[in-house]
Amino acid sequence: MADNKEQRVCFKFCFLLGKSAAETLLMLQEAFTEEALSRTQVHEWYSRFNGGEISCEDQPRSCRNDENPDKVCNAINADCHRINDEISEITGLSWSSCQRMLT
């Protein structure tokens, strides 16, 4: 299985040679076959590189997204009989966010 970072390095090489996103996609598909980055991913990386960010590293995920499920799970584990309103109040998240995580 091809590593996505390896493909991004190849993508960077093509970008620096002046290849378009479409040309790069075709080259990646030829080199990596089924494991190639998707068209959407290629265009996202092209936009990043075109905007001046030419690092091949992933951007860190938002801490907020990582912490919210943990907050809800911790609140539920503390007292499994809490209703959604209480969980929302304890975690500081909206009622609808808690509801989505509970279902």
N, CA, C and O atoms as a GROMACS GRO file, in nm:
protein
  412
    1MET      N    1   0.083  -0.119   0.000
    1MET     CA    2   0.000   0.000   0.000
    1MET      C    3   0.088   0.124   0.000
    1MET      O    4   0.180   0.136   0.080
    2ALA      N    5   0.059   0.216  -0.088
    2ALA     CA    6   0.137   0.338  -0.100
    2ALA      C    7   0.101   0.434   0.013
    2ALA      O    8  -0.016   0.451   0.046
    3ASP      N    9   0.203   0.495   0.069
    3ASP     CA   10   0.185   0.593   0.174
    3ASP      C   11   0.139   0.724   0.110
    3ASP      O   12   0.192   0.767   0.008
    4ASN      N   13   0.038   0.788   0.172
    4ASN     CA   14  -0.012   0.914   0.117
    4ASN      C   15   0.096   1.021   0.115
    4ASN      O   16   0.100   1.104   0.024
    5LYS      N   17   0.186   1.020   0.215
    5LYS     CA   18   0.293   1.120   0.216
    5LYS      C   19   0.384   1.100   0.096
    5LYS      O   20   0.431   1.197   0.036
    6GLU      N   21   0.410   0.976   0.061
    6GLU     CA   22   0.493   0.945  -0.056
    6GLU      C   23   0.428   1.005  -0.182
    6GLU      O   24   0.496   1.062  -0.267
    7GLN      N   25   0.297   0.991  -0.193
    7GLN     CA   26   0.226   1.046  -0.308
    7GLN      C   27   0.229   1.199  -0.306
    7GLN      O   28   0.238   1.262  -0.411
    8ARG      N   29   0.221   1.257  -0.187
    8ARG     CA   30   0.226   1.404  -0.179
    8ARG      C   31   0.363   1.457  -0.220
    8ARG      O   32   0.373   1.564  -0.279
    9VAL      N   33   0.468   1.381  -0.190
    9VAL     CA   34   0.603   1.420  -0.234
    9VAL      C   35   0.609   1.415  -0.387
    9VAL      O   36   0.664   1.505  -0.450
   10CYS      N   37   0.552   1.310  -0.445
   10CYS     CA   38   0.545   1.301  -0.592
   10CYS      C   39   0.462   1.415  -0.648
   10CYS      O   40   0.495   1.473  -0.752
   11PHE      N   41   0.353   1.448  -0.579
   11PHE     CA   42   0.267   1.558  -0.620
   11PHE      C   43   0.346   1.689  -0.618
   11PHE      O   44   0.338   1.769  -0.712
   12LYS      N   45   0.422   1.710  -0.511
   12LYS     CA   46   0.502   1.833  -0.499
   12LYS      C   47   0.601   1.843  -0.615
   12LYS      O   48   0.621   1.951  -0.671
   13PHE      N   49   0.662   1.732  -0.650
   13PHE     CA   50   0.757   1.728  -0.762
   13PHE      C   51   0.687   1.773  -0.891
   13PHE      O   52   0.739   1.857  -0.965
   14CYS      N   53   0.568   1.718  -0.916
   14CYS     CA   54   0.492   1.755  -1.036
   14CYS      C   55   0.451   1.902  -1.032
   14CYS      O   56   0.457   1.971  -1.133
   15PHE      N   57   0.409   1.948  -0.915
   15PHE     CA   58   0.369   2.089  -0.899
   15PHE      C   59   0.485   2.182  -0.932
   15PHE      O   60   0.470   2.280  -1.004
   16LEU      N   61   0.602   2.149  -0.877
   16LEU     CA   62   0.720   2.233  -0.901
   16LEU      C   63   0.764   2.230  -1.047
   16LEU      O   64   0.830   2.322  -1.094
   17LEU      N   65   0.728   2.123  -1.118
   17LEU     CA   66   0.758   2.117  -1.262
   17LEU      C   67   0.655   2.193  -1.345
   17LEU      O   68   0.670   2.206  -1.467
   18GLY      N   69   0.550   2.243  -1.280
   18GLY     CA   70   0.448   2.321  -1.350
   18GLY      C   71   0.334   2.238  -1.406
   18GLY      O   72   0.257   2.286  -1.489
   19LYS      N   73   0.322   2.114  -1.360
   19LYS     CA   74   0.211   2.029  -1.406
   19LYS      C   75   0.081   2.077  -1.343
   19LYS      O   76   0.081   2.126  -1.230
   20SER      N   77  -0.028   2.063  -1.414
   20SER     CA   78  -0.160   2.099  -1.361
   20SER      C   79  -0.208   1.990  -1.267
   20SER      O   80  -0.150   1.882  -1.261
   21ALA      N   81  -0.314   2.019  -1.194
   21ALA     CA   82  -0.372   1.918  -1.104
   21ALA      C   83  -0.421   1.797  -1.184
   21ALA      O   84  -0.403   1.683  -1.142
   22ALA      N   85  -0.482   1.822  -1.299
   22ALA     CA   86  -0.532   1.712  -1.382
   22ALA      C   87  -0.417   1.625  -1.434
   22ALA      O   88  -0.427   1.503  -1.434
   23GLU      N   89  -0.309   1.689  -1.479
   23GLU     CA   90  -0.193   1.613  -1.528
   23GLU      C   91  -0.131   1.531  -1.414
   23GLU      O   92  -0.092   1.416  -1.433
   24THR      N   93  -0.123   1.594  -1.298
   24THR     CA   94  -0.066   1.526  -1.182
   24THR      C   95  -0.151   1.406  -1.141
   24THR      O   96  -0.099   1.300  -1.109
   25LEU      N   97  -0.282   1.424  -1.142
   25LEU     CA   98  -0.373   1.315  -1.108
   25LEU      C   99  -0.351   1.195  -1.200
   25LEU      O  100  -0.343   1.082  -1.154
   26LEU      N  101  -0.341   1.221  -1.329
   26LEU     CA  102  -0.318   1.112  -1.425
   26LEU      C  103  -0.186   1.040  -1.398
   26LEU      O  104  -0.178   0.918  -1.407
   27MET      N  105  -0.083   1.116  -1.364
   27MET     CA  106   0.048   1.057  -1.336
   27MET      C  107   0.042   0.973  -1.207
   27MET      O  108   0.099   0.864  -1.202
   28LEU      N  109  -0.026   1.024  -1.104
   28LEU     CA  110  -0.039   0.948  -0.980
   28LEU      C  111  -0.120   0.821  -1.000
   28LEU      O  112  -0.087   0.716  -0.945
   29GLN      N  113  -0.224   0.830  -1.080
   29GLN     CA  114  -0.306   0.712  -1.109
   29GLN      C  115  -0.225   0.607  -1.185
   29GLN      O  116  -0.241   0.487  -1.162
   30GLU      N  117  -0.140   0.652  -1.275
   30GLU     CA  118  -0.056   0.559  -1.349
   30GLU      C  119   0.048   0.494  -1.258
   30GLU      O  120   0.076   0.374  -1.270
   31ALA      N  121   0.105   0.572  -1.168
   31ALA     CA  122   0.210   0.519  -1.082
   31ALA      C  123   0.157   0.436  -0.966
   31ALA      O  124   0.216   0.333  -0.931
   32PHE      N  125   0.046   0.479  -0.906
   32PHE     CA  126  -0.004   0.415  -0.785
   32PHE      C  127  -0.132   0.335  -0.805
   32PHE      O  128  -0.185   0.277  -0.710
   33THR      N  129  -0.182   0.331  -0.925
   33THR     CA  130  -0.305   0.258  -0.964
   33THR      C  131  -0.418   0.283  -0.865
   33THR      O  132  -0.456   0.398  -0.843
   34GLU      N  133  -0.475   0.177  -0.805
   34GLU     CA  134  -0.592   0.191  -0.718
   34GLU      C  135  -0.563   0.269  -0.590
   34GLU      O  136  -0.655   0.321  -0.528
   35GLU      N  137  -0.438   0.276  -0.551
   35GLU     CA  138  -0.400   0.342  -0.427
   35GLU      C  139  -0.375   0.492  -0.444
   35GLU      O  140  -0.338   0.559  -0.347
   36ALA      N  141  -0.393   0.545  -0.563
   36ALA     CA  142  -0.365   0.685  -0.590
   36ALA      C  143  -0.460   0.776  -0.514
   36ALA      O  144  -0.574   0.738  -0.483
   37LEU      N  145  -0.412   0.895  -0.484
   37LEU     CA  146  -0.496   0.994  -0.420
   37LEU      C  147  -0.619   1.019  -0.507
   37LEU      O  148  -0.612   1.006  -0.630
   38SER      N  149  -0.728   1.055  -0.444
   38SER     CA  150  -0.850   1.083  -0.520
   38SER      C  151  -0.839   1.218  -0.591
   38SER      O  152  -0.752   1.299  -0.560
   39ARG      N  153  -0.928   1.239  -0.684
   39ARG     CA  154  -0.932   1.366  -0.758
   39ARG      C  155  -0.950   1.482  -0.660
   39ARG      O  156  -0.885   1.586  -0.674
   40THR      N  157  -1.038   1.465  -0.562
   40THR     CA  158  -1.063   1.570  -0.463
   40THR      C  159  -0.938   1.600  -0.383
   40THR      O  160  -0.904   1.717  -0.362
   41GLN      N  161  -0.868   1.496  -0.338
   41GLN     CA  162  -0.745   1.516  -0.261
   41GLN      C  163  -0.639   1.587  -0.343
   41GLN      O  164  -0.570   1.675  -0.292
   42VAL      N  165  -0.626   1.550  -0.469
   42VAL     CA  166  -0.527   1.615  -0.556
   42VAL      C  167  -0.559   1.763  -0.571
   42VAL      O  168  -0.468   1.846  -0.564
   43HIS      N  169  -0.685   1.796  -0.591
   43HIS     CA  170  -0.721   1.937  -0.606
   43HIS      C  171  -0.705   2.014  -0.476
   43HIS      O  172  -0.669   2.132  -0.478
   44GLU      N  173  -0.731   1.949  -0.361
   44GLU     CA  174  -0.708   2.016  -0.233
   44GLU      C  175  -0.560   2.046  -0.213
   44GLU      O  176  -0.524   2.156  -0.172
   45TRP      N  177  -0.474   1.949  -0.242
   45TRP     CA  178  -0.330   1.970  -0.228
   45TRP      C  179  -0.281   2.073  -0.329
   45TRP      O  180  -0.192   2.153  -0.298
   46TYR      N  181  -0.337   2.072  -0.450
   46TYR     CA  182  -0.298   2.170  -0.550
   46TYR      C  183  -0.330   2.311  -0.500
   46TYR      O  184  -0.251   2.404  -0.516
   47SER      N  185  -0.448   2.326  -0.440
   47SER     CA  186  -0.488   2.457  -0.387
   47SER      C  187  -0.393   2.502  -0.275
   47SER      O  188  -0.356   2.619  -0.269
   48ARG      N  189  -0.356   2.409  -0.188
   48ARG     CA  190  -0.261   2.443  -0.080
   48ARG      C  191  -0.128   2.488  -0.138
   48ARG      O  192  -0.074   2.591  -0.099
   49PHE      N  193  -0.075   2.409  -0.230
   49PHE     CA  194   0.054   2.441  -0.289
   49PHE      C  195   0.047   2.572  -0.367
   49PHE      O  196   0.138   2.654  -0.359
   50ASN      N  197  -0.060   2.591  -0.439
   50ASN     CA  198  -0.078   2.713  -0.518
   50ASN      C  199  -0.089   2.835  -0.427
   50ASN      O  200  -0.052   2.946  -0.467
   51GLY      N  201  -0.139   2.815  -0.306
   51GLY     CA  202  -0.150   2.924  -0.208
   51GLY      C  203  -0.020   2.951  -0.134
   51GLY      O  204  -0.016   3.040  -0.048
   52GLY      N  205   0.085   2.878  -0.165
   52GLY     CA  206   0.215   2.903  -0.105
   52GLY      C  207   0.254   2.804   0.003
   52GLY      O  208   0.369   2.806   0.049
   53GLU      N  209   0.165   2.718   0.046
   53GLU     CA  210   0.197   2.618   0.148
   53GLU      C  211   0.243   2.492   0.077
   53GLU      O  212   0.161   2.416   0.026
   54ILE      N  213   0.374   2.469   0.075
   54ILE     CA  214   0.424   2.355  -0.001
   54ILE      C  215   0.484   2.247   0.088
   54ILE      O  216   0.572   2.172   0.045
   55SER      N  217   0.436   2.238   0.211
   55SER     CA  218   0.477   2.130   0.300
   55SER      C  219   0.394   2.006   0.266
   55SER      O  220   0.275   2.016   0.237
   56CYS      N  221   0.459   1.892   0.270
   56CYS     CA  222   0.390   1.765   0.241
   56CYS      C  223   0.328   1.704   0.366
   56CYS      O  224   0.267   1.598   0.359
   57GLU      N  225   0.343   1.771   0.480
   57GLU     CA  226   0.290   1.720   0.606
   57GLU      C  227   0.141   1.748   0.616
   57GLU      O  228   0.092   1.848   0.564
   58ASP      N  229   0.070   1.661   0.684
   58ASP     CA  230  -0.071   1.684   0.714
   58ASP      C  231  -0.082   1.800   0.811
   58ASP      O  232   0.006   1.821   0.894
   59GLN      N  233  -0.190   1.874   0.800
   59GLN     CA  234  -0.216   1.978   0.898
   59GLN      C  235  -0.280   1.913   1.020
   59GLN      O  236  -0.361   1.822   1.006
   60PRO      N  237  -0.243   1.959   1.140
   60PRO     CA  238  -0.302   1.899   1.259
   60PRO      C  239  -0.452   1.923   1.264
   60PRO      O  240  -0.501   2.028   1.222
   61ARG      N  241  -0.523   1.825   1.317
   61ARG     CA  242  -0.667   1.839   1.331
   61ARG      C  243  -0.698   1.935   1.444
   61ARG      O  244  -0.617   1.955   1.535
   62SER      N  245  -0.813   1.992   1.437
   62SER     CA  246  -0.857   2.083   1.541
   62SER      C  247  -0.873   2.008   1.672
   62SER      O  248  -0.933   1.900   1.676
   63CYS      N  249  -0.821   2.064   1.780
   63CYS     CA  250  -0.835   2.002   1.912
   63CYS      C  251  -0.981   1.994   1.953
   63CYS      O  252  -1.023   1.900   2.020
   64ARG      N  253  -1.056   2.092   1.913
   64ARG     CA  254  -1.197   2.096   1.952
   64ARG      C  255  -1.270   1.970   1.904
   64ARG      O  256  -1.347   1.912   1.979
   65ASN      N  257  -1.245   1.930   1.781
   65ASN     CA  258  -1.311   1.810   1.728
   65ASN      C  259  -1.267   1.684   1.801
   65ASN      O  260  -1.346   1.592   1.819
   66ASP      N  261  -1.142   1.680   1.844
   66ASP     CA  262  -1.092   1.563   1.915
   66ASP      C  263  -1.144   1.557   2.058
   66ASP      O  264  -1.164   1.448   2.111
   67GLU      N  265  -1.165   1.672   2.119
   67GLU     CA  266  -1.203   1.676   2.259
   67GLU      C  267  -1.353   1.658   2.281
   67GLU      O  268  -1.393   1.602   2.383
   68ASN      N  269  -1.435   1.703   2.189
   68ASN     CA  270  -1.580   1.699   2.211
   68ASN      C  271  -1.634   1.560   2.239
   68ASN      O  272  -1.706   1.544   2.337
   69PRO      N  273  -1.603   1.458   2.159
   69PRO     CA  274  -1.654   1.325   2.191
   69PRO      C  275  -1.606   1.276   2.327
   69PRO      O  276  -1.680   1.209   2.399
   70ASP      N  277  -1.481   1.309   2.364
   70ASP     CA  278  -1.429   1.268   2.494
   70ASP      C  279  -1.506   1.335   2.607
   70ASP      O  280  -1.534   1.272   2.709
   71LYS      N  281  -1.539   1.464   2.590
   71LYS     CA  282  -1.616   1.534   2.692
   71LYS      C  283  -1.751   1.467   2.713
   71LYS      O  284  -1.794   1.446   2.827
   72VAL      N  285  -1.817   1.435   2.603
   72VAL     CA  286  -1.950   1.374   2.613
   72VAL      C  287  -1.939   1.235   2.676
   72VAL      O  288  -2.018   1.201   2.764
   73CYS      N  289  -1.842   1.156   2.632
   73CYS     CA  290  -1.826   1.021   2.688
   73CYS      C  291  -1.795   1.026   2.836
   73CYS      O  292  -1.848   0.947   2.914
   74ASN      N  293  -1.709   1.119   2.877
   74ASN     CA  294  -1.676   1.133   3.019
   74ASN      C  295  -1.799   1.172   3.100
   74ASN      O  296  -1.820   1.120   3.210
   75ALA      N  297  -1.879   1.262   3.047
   75ALA     CA  298  -2.001   1.304   3.118
   75ALA      C  299  -2.099   1.188   3.129
   75ALA      O  300  -2.163   1.170   3.233
   76ILE      N  301  -2.111   1.109   3.024
   76ILE     CA  302  -2.203   0.994   3.026
   76ILE      C  303  -2.152   0.888   3.123
   76ILE      O  304  -2.229   0.831   3.200
   77ASN      N  305  -2.021   0.862   3.119
   77ASN     CA  306  -1.964   0.761   3.208
   77ASN      C  307  -1.975   0.800   3.355
   77ASN      O  308  -1.987   0.714   3.442
   78ALA      N  309  -1.970   0.930   3.383
   78ALA     CA  310  -1.979   0.976   3.521
   78ALA      C  311  -2.117   0.944   3.579
   78ALA      O  312  -2.128   0.907   3.696
   79ASP      N  313  -2.220   0.956   3.500
   79ASP     CA  314  -2.356   0.925   3.545
   79ASP      C  315  -2.439   0.893   3.421
   79ASP      O  316  -2.481   0.983   3.349
   80CYS      N  317  -2.462   0.765   3.398
   80CYS     CA  318  -2.527   0.723   3.274
   80CYS      C  319  -2.673   0.766   3.266
   80CYS      O  320  -2.736   0.748   3.161
   81HIS      N  321  -2.729   0.822   3.373
   81HIS     CA  322  -2.869   0.864   3.372
   81HIS      C  323  -2.887   1.012   3.340
   81HIS      O  324  -2.999   1.064   3.342
   82ARG      N  325  -2.777   1.080   3.310
   82ARG     CA  326  -2.788   1.222   3.279
   82ARG      C  327  -2.863   1.240   3.148
   82ARG      O  328  -2.847   1.163   3.053
   83ILE      N  329  -2.943   1.340   3.145
   83ILE     CA  330  -3.013   1.369   3.020
   83ILE      C  331  -2.928   1.462   2.934
   83ILE      O  332  -2.831   1.522   2.982
   84ASN      N  333  -2.966   1.474   2.811
   84ASN     CA  334  -2.889   1.551   2.716
   84ASN      C  335  -2.869   1.696   2.760
   84ASN      O  336  -2.762   1.753   2.736
   85ASP      N  337  -2.968   1.756   2.825
   85ASP     CA  338  -2.955   1.895   2.871
   85ASP      C  339  -2.840   1.908   2.971
   85ASP      O  340  -2.762   2.004   2.966
   86GLU      N  341  -2.831   1.813   3.062
   86GLU     CA  342  -2.725   1.818   3.162
   86GLU      C  343  -2.588   1.799   3.099
   86GLU      O  344  -2.491   1.866   3.135
   87ILE      N  345  -2.580   1.707   3.004
   87ILE     CA  346  -2.452   1.684   2.935
   87ILE      C  347  -2.410   1.810   2.861
   87ILE      O  348  -2.293   1.847   2.863
   88SER      N  349  -2.504   1.874   2.797
   88SER     CA  350  -2.475   1.998   2.725
   88SER      C  351  -2.423   2.104   2.821
   88SER      O  352  -2.327   2.175   2.790
   89GLU      N  353  -2.485   2.116   2.936
   89GLU     CA  354  -2.445   2.215   3.036
   89GLU      C  355  -2.306   2.185   3.092
   89GLU      O  356  -2.225   2.276   3.108
   90ILE      N  357  -2.278   2.059   3.120
   90ILE     CA  358  -2.149   2.019   3.178
   90ILE      C  359  -2.035   2.040   3.080
   90ILE      O  360  -1.929   2.090   3.117
   91THR      N  361  -2.056   2.002   2.956
   91THR     CA  362  -1.948   2.007   2.857
   91THR      C  363  -1.935   2.143   2.790
   91THR      O  364  -1.830   2.175   2.733
   92GLY      N  365  -2.041   2.224   2.796
   92GLY     CA  366  -2.037   2.352   2.728
   92GLY      C  367  -2.066   2.342   2.580
   92GLY      O  368  -2.046   2.438   2.505
   93LEU      N  369  -2.113   2.227   2.537
   93LEU     CA  370  -2.146   2.207   2.396
   93LEU      C  371  -2.294   2.234   2.375
   93LEU      O  372  -2.373   2.231   2.470
   94SER      N  373  -2.332   2.259   2.252
   94SER     CA  374  -2.474   2.282   2.223
   94SER      C  375  -2.552   2.153   2.242
   94SER      O  376  -2.497   2.043   2.234
   95TRP      N  377  -2.681   2.168   2.265
   95TRP     CA  378  -2.769   2.054   2.285
   95TRP      C  379  -2.764   1.962   2.163
   95TRP      O  380  -2.756   1.840   2.176
   96SER      N  381  -2.769   2.023   2.043
   96SER     CA  382  -2.772   1.942   1.920
   96SER      C  383  -2.640   1.867   1.898
   96SER      O  384  -2.640   1.755   1.847
   97SER      N  385  -2.527   1.927   1.937
   97SER     CA  386  -2.398   1.858   1.924
   97SER      C  387  -2.395   1.734   2.012
   97SER      O  388  -2.351   1.628   1.969
   98CYS      N  389  -2.442   1.749   2.134
   98CYS     CA  390  -2.447   1.634   2.225
   98CYS      C  391  -2.541   1.527   2.172
   98CYS      O  392  -2.511   1.408   2.179
   99GLN      N  393  -2.653   1.569   2.120
   99GLN     CA  394  -2.751   1.473   2.068
   99GLN      C  395  -2.693   1.393   1.953
   99GLN      O  396  -2.714   1.272   1.945
  100ARG      N  397  -2.620   1.460   1.862
  100ARG     CA  398  -2.557   1.390   1.749
  100ARG      C  399  -2.456   1.288   1.796
  100ARG      O  400  -2.445   1.180   1.738
  101MET      N  401  -2.382   1.320   1.902
  101MET     CA  402  -2.280   1.228   1.951
  101MET      C  403  -2.340   1.111   2.027
  101MET      O  404  -2.279   1.004   2.035
  102LEU      N  405  -2.458   1.130   2.081
  102LEU     CA  406  -2.522   1.025   2.159
  102LEU      C  407  -2.596   0.925   2.072
  102LEU      O  408  -2.623   0.813   2.115
  103THR      N  409  -2.629   0.964   1.951
  103THR     CA  410  -2.704   0.873   1.863
  103THR      C  411  -2.613   0.794   1.774
  103THR      O  412  -2.660   0.713   1.695
   0.00000   0.00000   0.00000
